[in-house]
Amino acid sequence: MAQTGRAAADLRVDGSRLWERIEALGEIGQVLGPNGERGCARLALTDADRDGRDLVVSWMLDLGLQVTVDAIGNVVGTRPGSDPQAAPVMTGSHIDTVRTGGRFDGNLGVLAGLEVIETLEQHGITTLRPIAVGFFTDEEGARFAPDMLGSLVYVGGLAVEEALDIVAVDDGATVGEELARIGYAGSTPCPAAVVPHAFVELHIEQGPVLEDEGIAIGVVTGVQGISWTELTIVGQSAHAGTTPMGMRHDPGYAAAAIIVAARELALRFGAGQVATVGRCEFTPDLVNVVPSEVLLTLDLRNSDDAVLQRAEVELRGICNDVAAAEGVTLGRRTLARFEPVEFDAGMIELVESTAAQLGLSSRRMPSGAGHDAQMLSRVCPTSMIFVPSVGGLSHNIAELTERADIEAGANVLLHTLLATATTP
């Protein structure tokens, strides 16, 4: 039976052990900044991702977990419970990064899950339900769109056959080819045969709110809706010195107008709306040539799906008008479209009450970033725990969360999982 009472209530993770694992995983794909910052470039299904996977799997095996790899490369390590028929309580996140990422985004949620399990093992505590720790393939979407790809397939939101055919934005390789190449084309079926009893994800905030307000724990209420679109603007390549301005069909100018319009739209719509152009590529990309083609991406987000839809429609119209005025053609491709997600009320309350019991300040807040938890919420009660990001930085090699905050978040995760896994 599970250990209860004062002994269980007094349980705490080993913060130093957790930090050491974060440091060790962070060395794989490490990139250095000009002031000694240590970040990570561990894009999904690259050699660095393979090496990171191998390290985390070795830790899972050291803890005696049953490790499975599914057809999209998601890895899950499970600690048995006393009831072999009970559905597992699951935690985890991702270990892939953007090209100039940090050591904490995603990694914290996976490694904190392992720390929870090691803490339970160390103190001889058996839970009624199994506890599973997973890391999902290509959460970032930096190499293969859409983001949250592995967890989307895990819950049945995208057919695995379709996902395996997705082509990388960098080198043209497919998901299936790269999974086979790095040795993570698993045999466990997708979607998952066993639906988790609940899912809890610990993550850095990736924003400035918690640090600014001096709050230890963010109790995440849901995730903003996300709309990713790729635009291909085709004009006419010409000499930069001999082609009069009024006779140009310049896709670079059209791209610039669209970029400005996206920002102005977000400001007009108000605080809940954000818009980002994160990628813009010119062809032929020469200083003295009017470009022939520009590829750019539009990232729109809002927690209100009706408002997000209005933003999408209005920006589409603006893009059409810009293209017509400049005499260029416009192609569109949807990379990702996810509606806003609200997390389970009971799980939100559990995270909030757990933080209070541990003497930690907390506040409820939505997430502006996408997370694997939003996919898991399709199939089971889900919640998230945020801890502060220094300076609000993430997707940046200077990304940092202080050790004390990491330990605090891991302890909230420990007791949230323990309460959920000891309940029939």
Sequence and secondary structure as in RCSB ss.txt:
>XXXX:A:sequence
MAQTGRAAADLRVDGSRLWERIEALGEIGQVLGPNGERGCARLALTDADRDGRDLVVSWMLDLGLQVTVDAIGNV
VGTRPGSDPQAAPVMTGSHIDTVRTGGRFDGNLGVLAGLEVIETLEQHGITTLRPIAVGFFTDEEGARFAPDMLG
SLVYVGGLAVEEALDIVAVDDGATVGEELARIGYAGSTPCPAAVVPHAFVELHIEQGPVLEDEGIAIGVVTGVQG
ISWTELTIVGQSAHAGTTPMGMRHDPGYAAAAIIVAARELALRFGAGQVATVGRCEFTPDLVNVVPSEVLLTLDL
RNSDDAVLQRAEVELRGICNDVAAAEGVTLGRRTLARFEPVEFDAGMIELVESTAAQLGLSSRRMPSGAGHDAQM
LSRVCPTSMIFVPSVGGLSHNIAELTERADIEAGANVLLHTLLATATTP
>XXXX:A:secstr
    THHHHT    HHHHHHHHHHHHTTTEEE TTS EEE   TTSHHHHHHHHHHHHHHHHTT EEEEBTT  E
EEEE  S TTS  EEEEE     TTB SSTTHHHHHHHHHHHHHHHHTT   SS EEEEE TTSS SSSSSTTHH
HHHHTTSS HHHHHT B TTT  BHHHHHHHHT    B SS SS  SEEEEEEE  SSHHHHHT SEEEEEEE E
EEEEEEEEE   EETTTS GGG   HHHHHHHHHHHHHHHHHHH TT EEE   EEEES  TTEE SEEEEEEEE
EESSHHHHHHHHHHHHHHHHHHHHHHT EEEEEEEEEE  EE  HHHHHHHHHHHHHTT  EEEEEESS  HHHH
HTTTS EEEEEE  GGG  SSTT    HHHHHHHHHHHHHHHHHHHT  
